[in-house]
Each structure stands twice: as structure tokens, then as C-alpha cells.
Amino acid sequence: MTFQKIDIKDLNMNAFQAIGKDWMLITAGDQSDVNTMTASWGGIGVLWGTDVVTAYIRPQRYTKEFVDQQKCFSLSFFDGHKKELGVLGSVSGRDANKIKDVDFHITYLEDVPTFEEAHLVFIVEKLYEDTIKPECFLDRSLDTRWYPDKDYHTMYVAKIKSIYKKQ
């Protein structure tokens, strides 16, 4: 099976299920080095007249270094593979070759790394980034609950350049 580019108008996905329950991989790098992480926070919508995604990465995540070095990254969605996504979200690429360990296979779409095992891939281009600020919480309990270590996520807003579906 191969990836086929689809029009965003033909996208049929429940983002709440795909991101929040099934999870996704945020992946960046180049031909020489790639890293990925599992994410269950993010969004899809329209901002600045552009179809966008939002992705959130904590500062200590190794994948953040890769996302910060590249103009584009991928969001990959899977049918199943929950065990593998669990490993990719809990093991650091600094410490192990976690991609090899879960037997995933890197492929490139538009020179952006993703995985052969994915069934849906967004290729996105960064437009904006900012760190979540504790003073901006209107509900202060969110800061206490989600940031006891004060390791505030960087939020990336990225333009959806392309969507690929496994055919």
C-alpha cells in the first residue's frame, strides 16, 4: 500500500478520537537523523485564513530539538499500534533507537519523515510558536494540575501543507 495525497475537503476524521484517544506521532528530522514522539494534545482548525494544526511539546522532549531545527514536521495517525505508540511516547530517542525497537519504518513525504505504518499523515509547516505562560491561565487549577514541574509546553501553529492517506 502506498500513500496518496488527498484534498483536505475529503478528510473524514474525528480529531477528538484521532488525537485524544488514538494518539498521533509528531515527527521531524532529515535524511540523516529523525526523532518522534507520541502526542495526545493538539487541534485542527482554521486560523489566519489557513487550515492549521496545533501541536504541543514540553521543553525536555528530544523531539522538540528536531521540530525546532526544521521548517516542517509530520503528524502521523495509525490504525492500532497502541503498544508501539506507548513506547514511542515514553522512551527518549536520546537513550535508545526507539523507532527500530518498535519495528516502525521511516519514509519521507515531501522530504519530511513519517512512518510506513501510518494510515494518515499531515505534512505541516510551522507558522507560529509560543510557550504557554502561567500568568495567562484564567483557570489557575490547570497550571497546578498539568505543570507541577513548571515545564510549560511550546505551542506550535502549523499550516497544513498536505494530507496523505494510505491506499
N, C-alpha and C positions, 0 to 999 in steps of 0.2 A: 504494500500500500504506500502511496505517496501523498505528499501534501499538495493541496490545490488552493490557490488564492481565492477567497470568496469576498463578495461585496458586503460591507457592514450591514446593509439593508437586509441581507439574507441570514444574519446572525440570529440564531434562536437559542438563547441560553438564559438560564435563571442565575444571575450574578450572585444572589444570596446563597444559593446552593453551591455553585461552582467555586466561589471564593471562600465563603464562610464555613461550609460543611465538607466539601470535597478537597479543598485546598488547591493551591497553584504553586508553580515554581517561578521565582524571579531569577533570571539567568543573564549573565553578562560576561564579556571577555572578548578574546580574539583567537586567531588560529593557534597561538602558542599557549594560551592559558585561559581557563574558563572556571567560573565558580557559580554555584546555585544555592538557593535556599527556599525552603517551603514557607509560604505565607497564607494566612487566613484573614488578613486585613487588606482591604483595597476597595476600589469602586470603579464604576464605568459610567460615563455620562457625557455631558456637553458643557464646555467651558470656553469662553473667549471665541465662540462660534466654531469650535473644533471638537471633534469626537476625541475624548480623552479617557485615560485611566488614572487612578491614583494608587500609589504603592507606598508602603511604609517600611522603613528599615532602621533598626536600632544601630547606634554608632559602633558597637563592638562586633557586629556581624562582619565576617570576612567578605561576604558578597558585596557589601557596601563599597568596599575599595574598588571592586570591578565595575559596579554601576557608576561610581563617580568618575572613573577613568574613560568611560565610553559615552558616546553621544546617544546610542540606542541600547535597549535591552529587550529581552523577551519575557512574556508571561505565558506559561505553558500549563495546559489543563489536561487531565487524564481521566480515563475510564478505569476506576480501580487504582491499583498500585499504592494503596494507603500505607502499607507497611514500608515501602520504599520511600514515600514522601515523608513518613515519620523519621526515618534515618536521615534523610537529606535536610530535615529541619532541626535535628538535634546533634548532629556531628559536624564539627567545623572542618572545612576544607583546608585549614591550616594544619590540622592534625592527622588527616587521613585522606586517601583518594576515595572519597565517599561516592562519587559518581560511578567509579569502577566497582566499588564494593556492592552497590545495589544492582549492578549489571544494566545500567542505562547507557545509551549510546548517543553521543553528541552528534548533531547535524547542524548545518548552517542554512538559514533562510535570510536572504539579503545580507549576508556576511555577519549575521547575528546568531549566536549559539542558542540552540534549543535541543529537544530530545526526540529521537525517532519514536519513542514510546508514547508521546503526547497524541491526543486526538484533536486538539485545538490550540493554536498558537497566535498570540498577538505580538507583532513587532512594533515597538513603540519608541518614540524619540522624546527625550527629556525637554520640557519647556520651562519648568519652574521647580525649585526645591526650597524647602524651609524646614527648620527644626521646630517641633511642637514646643510651645513655650508655656511653662507652668502658670504664669500670670494671666494667660488667656483663657484658662478653664473657667467657665461660668458655673459648672458643677464641680466644686473642689474635690468631691469624693472620687472623681475619675483619676485625678493626679495621684491621690493616695493609693487607689486600687491598682492602677496599671503601671505606676512609676515609683515604686518604693526605693529603687536604686537611683532615681533621677536620670536614667538613661533614655532620654526622650528620642523618639523616632524622628528621622528625617522623612518628610512627606515629599514625594516626587509626583508632579503632574506631568504626564507624558501624552503626546499626540499619538493616536492610533494610526500608524502608517499603513499597516497591512494586517489582514487576518487570514490564517491558513487553517484548513480543515483536512483531516486525514480522509482520503477517499478509498 
